[in-house]
Amino acid sequence: MGLLDAIRSGTYVPDGAGSPPPEPCPSTSIAEVADRAAAGEPVLPLVRDLIDQAQRADSETLARMLADAPARTGDERADALLAGIAEYLAVDRGLTGLAWTREPVLVLDRFWFVSEVRGFRAIAISQTPIALKRRGILWPRRSLGRV
């Protein structure tokens, strides 16, 4: 009997069936993201991973993920982005108390269009969440997550 036949007949049992579910991975904090960015990892994939985890986390876990102010990465864009993302995620869940996100050094002097495609600039201007836009970062909301 082949795999399709087993599935159709209802006799298919996946590998590991009956074993305990895997332990969930601990959530990454914003401070850990900053440390990894400072060590040379690209910040945009790290931020997308953080957003993915935040969407699955309950409010208490998310508050812990965002509570500690991250160390500076050495890249003013990354630092401003992390503050903006933390504010964006917190506001979305009604969390308060992220005073570290309001530091003036976490605002860019010049606008940063995250996408280098010039044709997307109008979209970025109109669709960027205010938490990012007020820091000079233009990255549309729909581009924050993954497909």
Residue, then its C-alpha position, 0 to 999 in steps of 0.5 A: m500500500g502506498l502513501l496515498d492509499a494509506i491516507r485515503s483509507g485512513t490508516y496513515v500514521p505520521d512519524g512521531a504520532g503519539s509522542p509529546p509535542p515539541e517544546p516551544c522555542p523561547s521568544t526572542s526579546i528586542a534586546e536579543v535582536a539588537d545584540r544579534a544585529a550588533a554582531g553583524e546579522p542583517v536587521l530586517p530578517l531579525v525584525r521580521d522574525l520578532i514580528d512573527q513571534a510577537q503575533r503568536a505570543d500572548s500579551e504578557t509574553l509580548a510585554r516581556m519581549l519588549a520591556d528591556a531597552p536594547a543596547r545600541t547596534g552601531d547602526e542608527r537605522a537599526d536602533a530607530l527601527l527597533a524602537g519603532i517596531a517595539e512601539y508598533l507591537a505594543v500599541d497594537r496590543g494596548l501595552t504601555g510603559l516602553a519609555w525607552t522607545r521615546e529617546p530622541v536619538l531613536v529618530l533618524d535625521r533623514f528618511w529611510f525608505v527600507s525598500e530601495v525600489r523607487g516605485f514603492r516610495a509613494i506606497a511606503i509614505s502612505q502605508t507606513p505605521i505611525a510608530l515607524k514614520r515618526r522615526g523617519i522609517l518608511w516601511p509599509r505595514r504589509s511588508l512587515g510580516r511574511v507571506 
